[in-house]
């Protein structure tokens, strides 16, 4: 995903459409059981983009998945696809489901998280693995390392 690249995507029924206008902060996979259950798959795919680089172009969302004070999982009101997640208090980014991009070929995960909950048969090719989530103080260096890795690809 280049710096000037605009990417679009949408839910399964295409009633909800979104646009990414900023380069990702990081791309990854999450193996937590919550993501496994929400995706009905082995893991979720995530592109974390700055808040100002994400917009819903058409459609409406509703909160689904777990309902809490921290994570707000936005789903299409019609088909119920899990499209993106906002975290409160805002940390300055939105987590978008990478498999909902129109051009999924631009997605290459750099990290995987919650590997301690990974299904034993899952094998992935990523640069970094974390048994749980990285510590908050690790993110600035992790984001810088990802940007350098991405630029070198």
C-alpha positions in Angstrom: 0.0 0.0 0.0 1.7 3.1 -1.2 1.5 6.5 0.5 -0.7 8.0 -2.2 -2.8 4.9 -2.8 -6.5 5.1 -2.1 -8.2 1.8 -1.4 -11.8 0.9 -1.2 -13.8 -2.0 0.1 -17.1 -3.1 1.4 -19.1 -5.7 3.2 -20.5 -8.9 1.7 -23.7 -7.2 0.3 -21.8 -4.0 -0.8 -24.4 -1.8 1.0 -21.6 -0.6 3.2 -18.6 0.8 1.4 -15.4 2.4 2.9 -12.3 4.2 1.7 -8.7 4.2 3.0 -6.7 7.3 2.1 -3.8 7.0 4.5 -1.0 4.3 4.5 -1.5 1.7 7.1 0.2 1.9 10.5 0.5 -1.9 10.5 -1.0 -5.0 9.0 -1.6 -8.1 11.0 -3.5 -11.2 12.0 -5.2 -11.8 15.3 -5.7 -15.4 16.6 -7.7 -14.6 19.7 -10.8 -16.8 20.2 -13.0 -13.7 20.0 -11.7 -13.0 16.5 -12.0 -16.7 15.6 -15.7 -16.6 16.6 -16.5 -13.3 15.0 -15.0 -14.4 11.7 -16.0 -18.1 11.9 -12.4 -18.7 10.8 -8.9 -19.3 12.2 -8.0 -15.6 12.7 -9.0 -12.0 11.7 -7.1 -9.8 9.2 -6.5 -6.3 10.2 -5.2 -3.1 8.6 -4.7 -0.4 11.2 -5.1 3.0 9.6 -5.1 6.5 11.1 -8.6 7.8 11.9 -8.3 10.6 9.4 -7.5 8.1 6.7 -10.7 6.1 7.0 -14.2 6.9 6.0 -17.5 5.1 5.5 -18.6 6.2 2.0 -22.0 4.6 1.9 -24.2 2.5 4.3 -24.8 2.3 8.0 -23.1 0.3 10.7 -24.3 -1.2 14.0 -22.3 -2.4 16.9 -21.9 -6.2 17.0 -19.7 -8.9 18.6 -18.9 -8.1 22.1 -20.5 -4.9 23.5 -18.2 -3.1 25.8 -16.6 0.2 26.7 -13.3 -0.4 24.8 -13.8 -2.1 21.5 -16.7 -1.2 19.1 -17.0 -3.7 16.3 -18.9 -2.1 13.4 -21.0 -4.4 11.2 -23.1 -3.8 8.2 -26.7 -3.3 9.2 -28.0 -5.5 6.4 -25.6 -8.5 5.9 -23.9 -8.2 9.4 -20.3 -8.4 8.0 -17.7 -7.3 10.5 -16.2 -4.3 8.7 -14.1 -2.3 11.2 -13.3 -1.7 14.9 -12.8 1.5 16.8 -11.1 1.4 20.2 -12.1 3.8 23.0 -10.5 5.9 24.2 -9.4 6.7 20.7 -5.9 5.7 20.0 -5.8 7.5 16.7 -6.5 4.4 14.4 -9.3 2.2 13.0 -8.8 -1.5 12.5 -10.3 -2.5 9.2 -10.9 -6.1 8.1 -8.4 -6.5 5.3 -10.3 -9.2 3.5 -13.0 -6.7 2.7 -10.8 -4.6 0.5 -11.7 -4.7 -3.2 -8.1 -5.5 -4.0 -7.0 -7.9 -1.2 -3.6 -8.4 -2.9 -2.3 -5.3 -1.2 -2.6 -6.9 2.2 0.5 -8.6 3.6 0.5 -9.2 7.3 3.6 -8.1 9.2 2.6 -9.3 12.7 0.4 -11.9 14.3 -1.0 -11.5 17.8 -2.6 -13.8 20.3 -0.5 -16.7 19.0 -1.1 -18.4 22.4 -4.7 -19.0 21.2 -3.8 -20.0 17.6 -5.3 -23.1 16.2 -2.5 -25.7 16.2 -2.7 -26.4 12.5 -2.4 -22.8 11.4 0.8 -21.8 9.7 1.5 -18.2 8.6 4.4 -16.2 7.1 4.8 -13.0 9.1 7.8 -11.0 10.4 6.8 -10.8 14.1 4.8 -12.9 16.4 3.3 -12.1 19.9 1.8 -14.6 22.3 -0.6 -11.9 23.3 -0.9 -8.3 22.2 2.3 -6.1 22.1 2.7 -3.8 25.0 1.5 -0.2 24.3 5.0 1.2 24.7 6.2 -1.2 21.9 3.9 0.2 19.2 5.9 3.3 18.2 8.9 1.1 17.4 6.8 -1.6 15.9 5.1 0.9 13.6 8.5 2.3 12.5 9.8 -1.2 11.9 6.7 -2.0 9.8 7.1 1.1 7.7 10.8 0.3 7.0 9.8 -3.3 6.1 7.0 -2.2 3.9 9.2 0.4 2.1 11.8 -2.3 1.4 9.3 -4.7 -0.3 
